Amino acid sequence: MYIYDEIDQQIVNERVAQFRDQTLRFLEGKLTEEEFRPLRLQNGLYIQRHAPMLRIAIPYGVLSSKQLRQLAYIARTYDRGTGHFTTRQNIQFNWPKLADVPNILSDLADVQMHAIQTSGNCVRNTTTDHFAGVAFDEIIDPRVYCELIRQWSTFHPEFAFLPRKFKIAVNGSREDRAATLVHDIGLHALLNDRGELGFRVMVGGGLGRTPMIGVVIREFLPEKHLLSYLDAILRIYNRYGRRDNKYKARIKILVKAMTAEKFAAAVEEEWSRIKDGPTTLIDEEVKRIKARFPEKPYQTLAAELPEEVKHFVNQPHVKAWYERNVFAHKQPGYKAITVSLKALGHAPGDMSAEQMEVVARLAEEVGFGDIRVSHEQNLILPDVPNTAIPQVYEALRQWGLVTANIGLLSNIISCPGGDYCSLANARSIPVAQAIQQQFSDLDYLYDIGELDLNISGCMNACGHHHIGHIGILGVDKHGEEFYQITIGGSQAPARLGKVIGPSLKQEDVPQAIEALITVYLETRESTEERFVDVVERLGLDPFKVAVYGQKDAHTEVNHD
């Protein structure tokens, strides 16, 4: 994994010292709230419903065991013993005291972590496939290019105060597991006819109040021009993006207003002036970054499971976990194992300090000491030898981390919602828990098959509800919490869900989901046809009737 050099460490240490002084001056009354606000946001610190919330960057979702142990220490020392992993592959602490935040940042700096650019109108944490570097269908390791983007974007003087926040995702595999089409910029690695590496460039995707799917503005961008082309895109956005209305400030609004063709032409014109400048990638620089991700010292192992491991994973209580949570690896004899953070009765994405320490220990004992964070708010042990699968299962089982639901309905993606977030219109966690309880029967979940259910507490869509096969959005109706349901969304291929009717009370949501599932099970043409495929084939009407009892249920869209 990437290791800080002296310059990286100096930058982070100086930022810690700077923010310690700023916090002290604020607590002493020497800085007003208005003066302190941009300073704390530059360091990932929000003021939420009950306490400050600190968002910590996990670049492209990669953690070392040492870093995960430090996060466990921070959770135990400064929070309430828990951290929350997000869809942006970061972690949030919801209960730190303001006076403690400089100490937290100092502790993070000790393990080469920080909270820089996790908030504010800047380039945020670049995300990628959580199986990057080990995926069997990988074209290139996208972490190398995520790291190049991280170095290019951190403290970039032109792009520190953009019209709005900015998110980039890089996909290096044949399957898009990075949700690139719903990012401000999405990059797909590909090889041209001559075997040369480049990127398909998509711009203008995003969820939130005005969800949009990104559009391709360049089919093939040569590798060496990656950063200069990103520079050109950001310059056009910085120049023409709206600053008068934050709800119209994202690049997706600009692309739509200009049209994709005119936006692409503007980028190409800007790029023509800088394409061979100092941001052009040279072979030596790419090799330098690649050296930070060396090939791991894998053992030479048989691809097939050993007989004793086959016997173990075929036990009734293990089989479902192995089928759902264990992913094929590019190296024969190894697997990538998803550590589910979606146990029944727990908030999706939450992890205790003790659980973090268990996973950190396993990463060292059976792997090479690294862990991944997924967009689905789970963790990944990326390099598990087949022989160690029983050991991993038993260790995770003792701490409630073997819920066999990856890809199933109860693997719910959810933001913290109104229990924590001051922006939320409604709570997300109780709804997620009620649905998990409704669908707690694993046999039933397996019969339903692949289904993504995403929940957001407000239109900011931190739970990515628009691209869930079923999406749930919390809305405010005259001071009461209601929930709007969309169906038919998808991450890959990217598709936005459609609202099926009026919003529902919290207690009615699980039954509504049950009604949707019943329609699906009764109308699917085979067990291979997924819920989202049936929605695409039949349209909304059968599902509306099941939930509301009428074909033409009024469709309500609430933007509060």
ZAMARGU-4260 file (C-alpha; in steps of 0.2 Angstrom, whole numbers, plus 5000, padded with zeros to 4 digits):
<rodrens>
0) 5000/5000/5000 | 5005/5018/4999 | 5017/5025/5012 | 5020/5043/5015 | 5036/5051/5010
5) 5045/5065/5020 | 5035/5078/5011 | 5018/5070/5014 | 5022/5068/5033 | 5028/5086/5034
10) 5012/5093/5026 | 5001/5083/5037 | 5010/5087/5053 | 5010/5106/5049 | 4991/5105/5046
15) 4989/5097/5063 | 4999/5111/5072 | 4989/5124/5062 | 4972/5117/5067 | 4977/5115/5085
20) 4981/5133/5086 | 4965/5138/5076 | 4954/5127/5088 | 4962/5134/5104 | 4959/5152/5097
25) 4941/5148/5094 | 4938/5140/5111 | 4946/5156/5119 | 4934/5167/5109 | 4947/5174/5098
30) 4939/5167/5082 | 4920/5169/5079 | 4910/5154/5073 | 4909/5161/5056 | 4928/5163/5055
35) 4931/5145/5062 | 4918/5136/5051 | 4929/5136/5035 | 4944/5131/5045 | 4936/5116/5053
40) 4928/5111/5037 | 4945/5110/5029 | 4949/5097/5042 | 4934/5086/5040 | 4925/5093/5056
45) 4906/5095/5055 | 4894/5101/5068 | 4880/5088/5068 | 4864/5086/5078 | 4871/5081/5095
50) 4890/5083/5093 | 4904/5087/5081 | 4907/5074/5068 | 4924/5070/5061 | 4926/5062/5044
55) 4943/5054/5041 | 4950/5051/5024 | 4954/5033/5019 | 4962/5035/5002 | 4954/5024/4989
60) 4948/5013/5003 | 4964/5005/5008 | 4969/5003/5027 | 4984/4995/5035 | 4982/4985/5050
65) 4991/4998/5060 | 4979/5011/5054 | 4964/5001/5058 | 4971/4998/5076 | 4973/5017/5078
70) 4955/5020/5072 | 4950/5008/5086 | 4960/5017/5098 | 4952/5034/5093 | 4935/5026/5094
75) 4938/5020/5111 | 4947/5035/5118 | 4938/5050/5110 | 4921/5043/5104 | 4909/5030/5111
80) 4918/5015/5105 | 4912/5015/5087 | 4916/5021/5070 | 4905/5023/5055 | 4911/5018/5038
85) 4904/5027/5023 | 4899/5025/5005 | 4914/5036/5001 | 4926/5023/5008 | 4930/5035/5023
90) 4926/5033/5042 | 4916/5045/5053 | 4916/5048/5072 | 4900/5055/5078 | 4904/5059/5096
95) 4921/5068/5098 | 4923/5083/5108 | 4929/5099/5099 | 4944/5101/5111 | 4950/5083/5107
100) 4950/5085/5088 | 4967/5091/5087 | 4973/5077/5097 | 4964/5065/5086 | 4972/5073/5070
105) 4989/5071/5079 | 4985/5052/5082 | 4980/5050/5064 | 4996/5058/5058 | 5006/5046/5068
110) 4999/5032/5056 | 5000/5042/5040 | 4981/5047/5040 | 4972/5064/5040 | 4955/5072/5038
115) 4961/5085/5024 | 4948/5088/5010 | 4935/5076/5017 | 4923/5091/5017 | 4922/5108/5009
120) 4921/5113/4990 | 4936/5104/4985 | 4941/5087/4977 | 4936/5074/4990 | 4943/5057/4993
125) 4945/5048/4976 | 4937/5031/4977 | 4939/5014/4967 | 4934/4996/4967 | 4936/4988/4984
130) 4944/4973/4976 | 4957/4984/4968 | 4974/4975/4965 | 4966/4957/4968 | 4951/4957/4957
135) 4951/4942/4944 | 4943/4954/4931 | 4956/4968/4933 | 4963/4977/4918 | 4975/4988/4928
140) 4977/4991/4947 | 4967/5008/4949 | 4975/5012/4966 | 4991/5018/4956 | 4980/5031/4947
145) 4970/5035/4963 | 4986/5039/4971 | 4992/5050/4957 | 4975/5060/4958 | 4977/5061/4977
150) 4994/5069/4975 | 4988/5081/4961 | 4972/5086/4970 | 4979/5088/4988 | 4981/5107/4992
155) 4979/5111/4973 | 4979/5130/4974 | 4966/5132/4959 | 4954/5119/4966 | 4953/5123/4984
160) 4937/5133/4983 | 4927/5126/4969 | 4908/5130/4966 | 4904/5114/4975 | 4911/5098/4982
165) 4919/5087/4969 | 4921/5068/4968 | 4931/5057/4956 | 4930/5038/4955 | 4942/5026/4945
170) 4938/5009/4939 | 4951/4997/4933 | 4941/4981/4931 | 4929/4975/4917 | 4914/4976/4930
175) 4911/4994/4937 | 4912/4991/4956 | 4916/5010/4958 | 4899/5018/4953 | 4909/5029/4941
180) 4894/5035/4932 | 4887/5044/4947 | 4902/5054/4951 | 4907/5071/4945 | 4921/5063/4935
185) 4922/5044/4932 | 4937/5035/4924 | 4936/5018/4916 | 4953/5010/4912 | 4954/5002/4895
190) 4967/4996/4882 | 4966/5002/4864 | 4969/4992/4849 | 4988/4993/4851 | 4987/4988/4869
195) 4990/5005/4876 | 4983/5010/4892 | 4970/5024/4893 | 4954/5030/4901 | 4936/5033/4896
200) 4931/5049/4904 | 4913/5052/4910 | 4908/5069/4918 | 4892/5076/4926 | 4886/5061/4936
205) 4880/5063/4954 | 4865/5060/4965 | 4858/5072/4978 | 4844/5084/4974 | 4846/5083/4955
210) 4852/5065/4951 | 4860/5062/4934 | 4870/5049/4925 | 4887/5055/4919 | 4891/5057/4900
215) 4906/5051/4891 | 4916/5066/4885 | 4931/5056/4879 | 4932/5038/4874 | 4950/5036/4875
220) 4962/5047/4885 | 4980/5041/4884 | 4988/5037/4902 | 5001/5051/4901 | 4987/5065/4899
225) 4977/5059/4914 | 4981/5074/4926 | 4982/5087/4912 | 4964/5082/4906 | 4958/5082/4924
230) 4965/5100/4926 | 4956/5105/4910 | 4939/5099/4917 | 4941/5107/4934 | 4946/5123/4926
235) 4931/5124/4915 | 4920/5120/4930 | 4929/5132/4941 | 4926/5146/4928 | 4908/5143/4923
240) 4900/5133/4937 | 4887/5143/4947 | 4891/5150/4964 | 4875/5159/4967 | 4865/5144/4971
245) 4872/5129/4980 | 4859/5118/4974 | 4864/5122/4956 | 4882/5122/4959 | 4888/5104/4955
250) 4896/5101/4938 | 4882/5090/4932 | 4871/5106/4932 | 4884/5115/4921 | 4886/5100/4909
255) 4867/5099/4907 | 4866/5118/4904 | 4880/5119/4892 | 4876/5102/4884 | 4888/5087/4884
260) 4895/5092/4867 | 4899/5110/4871 | 4906/5106/4888 | 4917/5093/4880 | 4923/5105/4867
265) 4927/5118/4880 | 4937/5105/4890 | 4946/5100/4874 | 4950/5118/4870 | 4957/5121/4887
270) 4967/5105/4887 | 4975/5109/4870 | 4984/5123/4879 | 4991/5113/4894 | 4991/5095/4888
275) 5010/5094/4886 | 5014/5104/4901 | 5021/5100/4918 | 5006/5088/4923 | 5010/5076/4909
280) 5014/5059/4917 | 5031/5053/4913 | 5036/5034/4914 | 5047/5038/4929 | 5033/5045/4939
285) 5021/5032/4936 | 5034/5019/4940 | 5038/5028/4956 | 5020/5027/4962 | 5018/5009/4956
290) 5033/5004/4967 | 5022/5009/4982 | 5010/4995/4977 | 5023/4980/4975 | 5017/4963/4970
295) 5014/4954/4986 | 5024/4938/4990 | 5010/4926/4987 | 5013/4907/4990 | 5011/4895/4976
300) 4995/4886/4981 | 4983/4875/4972 | 4968/4884/4965 | 4956/4871/4972 | 4951/4871/4991
305) 4959/4858/5001 | 4948/4844/5006 | 4947/4849/5024 | 4942/4867/5019 | 4929/4860/5007
310) 4921/4850/5021 | 4922/4866/5032 | 4913/4877/5020 | 4900/4865/5016 | 4893/4864/5034
315) 4876/4872/5034 | 4881/4887/5045 | 4896/4891/5034 | 4890/4887/5017 | 4879/4903/5014
320) 4893/4914/5021 | 4906/4906/5009 | 4894/4908/4994 | 4890/4926/4998 | 4905/4934/5007
325) 4920/4926/4998 | 4926/4933/4981 | 4937/4926/4968 | 4955/4931/4968 | 4967/4934/4954
330) 4980/4923/4963 | 4976/4905/4963 | 4974/4898/4980 | 4968/4915/4988 | 4951/4923/4991
335) 4945/4940/4996 | 4933/4940/5010 | 4920/4953/5014 | 4918/4957/5033 | 4899/4961/5034
340) 4895/4976/5045 | 4876/4973/5043 | 4872/4961/5057 | 4854/4961/5062 | 4850/4975/5074
345) 4866/4985/5071 | 4867/5001/5062 | 4874/4998/5044 | 4892/5003/5042 | 4895/5004/5061
350) 4910/4994/5069 | 4916/4993/5087 | 4934/4996/5092 | 4935/4978/5097 | 4929/4972/5080
355) 4942/4983/5071 | 4956/4976/5082 | 4950/4958/5077 | 4950/4962/5058 | 4967/4971/5060
360) 4974/4955/5068 | 4967/4944/5055 | 4974/4955/5041 | 4992/4952/5049 | 4989/4933/5053
365) 4982/4927/5036 | 4986/4941/5024 | 4999/4955/5021 | 4992/4968/5034 | 4980/4978/5023
370) 4961/4980/5023 | 4949/4988/5011 | 4933/4998/5014 | 4919/4995/5002 | 4906/5007/4995
375) 4893/4995/5003 | 4900/5000/5020 | 4908/4983/5024 | 4927/4979/5025 | 4937/4967/5015
380) 4951/4955/5019 | 4959/4955/5002 | 4972/4941/5003 | 4966/4926/5012 | 4974/4909/5008
385) 4961/4895/5005 | 4969/4886/5019 | 4965/4900/5031 | 4947/4902/5027 | 4941/4892/5043
390) 4952/4902/5054 | 4945/4918/5047 | 4927/4912/5048 | 4929/4907/5066 | 4937/4923/5072
395) 4924/4934/5063 | 4910/4923/5070 | 4914/4927/5088 | 4912/4945/5085 | 4896/4945/5074
400) 4905/4948/5058 | 4899/4934/5047 | 4882/4939/5042 | 4880/4930/5025 | 4871/4944/5015
405) 4883/4952/5003 | 4872/4956/4988 | 4856/4952/4997 | 4842/4963/5002 | 4848/4965/5021
410) 4865/4971/5015 | 4857/4988/5017 | 4867/5004/5012 | 4862/5018/5024 | 4868/5035/5030
415) 4867/5039/5048 | 4851/5049/5045 | 4842/5060/5058 | 4849/5050/5073 | 4865/5060/5070
420) 4865/5072/5054 | 4858/5089/5056 | 4854/5090/5037 | 4843/5074/5038 | 4824/5075/5036
425) 4821/5058/5044 | 4830/5044/5053 | 4838/5030/5042 | 4845/5018/5055 | 4828/5012/5063
430) 4821/5009/5045 | 4836/4999/5040 | 4834/4989/5056 | 4816/4986/5054 | 4818/4980/5036
435) 4832/4968/5041 | 4821/4961/5055 | 4807/4959/5042 | 4819/4949/5030 | 4829/4940/5043
440) 4826/4923/5036 | 4841/4918/5026 | 4832/4905/5015 | 4819/4919/5011 | 4833/4931/5006
445) 4842/4918/4995 | 4825/4915/4986 | 4824/4933/4983 | 4842/4934/4976 | 4852/4949/4972
450) 4844/4965/4977 | 4852/4982/4983 | 4842/4992/4995 | 4849/5009/4999 | 4842/5022/5012
455) 4846/5041/5013 | 4839/5052/5027 | 4838/5067/5015 | 4841/5073/4997 | 4859/5074/4999
460) 4858/5055/4995 | 4873/5049/5006 | 4865/5032/5006 | 4864/5032/4986 | 4846/5028/4987
465) 4844/5033/4968 | 4854/5018/4962 | 4847/5005/4974 | 4836/4992/4966 | 4825/4998/4980
470) 4828/5016/4986 | 4821/5024/5002 | 4822/5043/5005 | 4817/5051/5021 | 4807/5067/5019
475) 4799/5080/5030 | 4780/5082/5029 | 4775/5096/5041 | 4787/5091/5054 | 4784/5072/5053
480) 4796/5059/5046 | 4790/5050/5030 | 4798/5039/5017 | 4798/5039/4998 | 4801/5023/4989
485) 4810/5022/4972 | 4813/5006/4962 | 4823/5001/4947 | 4839/5010/4951 | 4856/5002/4947
490) 4874/5005/4950 | 4880/4996/4935 | 4874/4998/4922 | 4870/5015/4930 | 4851/5019/4931
495) 4841/5030/4942 | 4826/5023/4952 | 4809/5030/4949 | 4797/5035/4963 | 4782/5024/4965
500) 4770/5034/4974 | 4766/5045/4990 | 4778/5044/5005 | 4774/5032/5019 | 4775/5032/5038
505) 4790/5023/5045 | 4780/5009/5052 | 4773/5006/5035 | 4789/5004/5026 | 4794/4986/5030
510) 4777/4980/5024 | 4779/4990/5008 | 4795/4982/5004 | 4787/4965/5007 | 4773/4970/4995
515) 4786/4974/4982 | 4796/4958/4984 | 4780/4948/4983 | 4776/4955/4966 | 4793/4951/4961
520) 4793/4933/4966 | 4776/4931/4958 | 4781/4938/4941 | 4799/4934/4938 | 4801/4922/4924
525) 4815/4912/4932 | 4826/4913/4948 | 4840/4921/4937 | 4829/4936/4934 | 4833/4949/4947
530) 4821/4961/4955 | 4828/4976/4945 | 4826/4966/4929 | 4808/4963/4933 | 4805/4981/4936
535) 4813/4985/4919 | 4802/4972/4910 | 4785/4976/4919 | 4787/4995/4923 | 4780/5002/4939
540) 4762/4999/4939 | 4761/4981/4947 | 4772/4987/4961 | 4761/5003/4963 | 4746/4992/4965
545) 4754/4981/4977 | 4759/4995/4989 | 4745/5008/4987 | 4731/4997/4980 | 4728/5007/4964
550) 4736/5008/4947 | 4738/5026/4946 | 4745/5031/4963 | 4750/5049/4964 | 4769/5051/4962
555) 4775/5063/4975 | 4793/5070/4974 | 4798/5080/4990 | 4813/5091/4989 | 4813/5098/5007
</rodrens>
